[in-house]
Amino acid sequence: MKSDEDVRMISSEAPILFALACQMFITEITHKAAFYAKKNGRKTLQRNDVARVIAENDTFDFLLDVIPKDEVLD
């Protein structure tokens, strides 16, 4: 946060808030990916489970550039 030259100080609560937001984001993707793993009879998450979550949920459209097109397996 302090890497921006225009930002001179940040409140002590800001890093805590960002950490909580990151935790919630990762939890959401993980739960959705676990659904796809269970649907395919697996207990282990795979990369394609996460890729499928990103591809099939509008909420994660900003991550579409990160996953290869052939990563999503049916």
Buried (B, 14 or more C-beta within 10 A) or exposed (E): EEEEEEEEEEEEEEEEEEEEEEEEEEEBBBEBBBEBBEEEEEEEBBEBBBBBBBBEEEEBEEBEEEBEEEBBEE
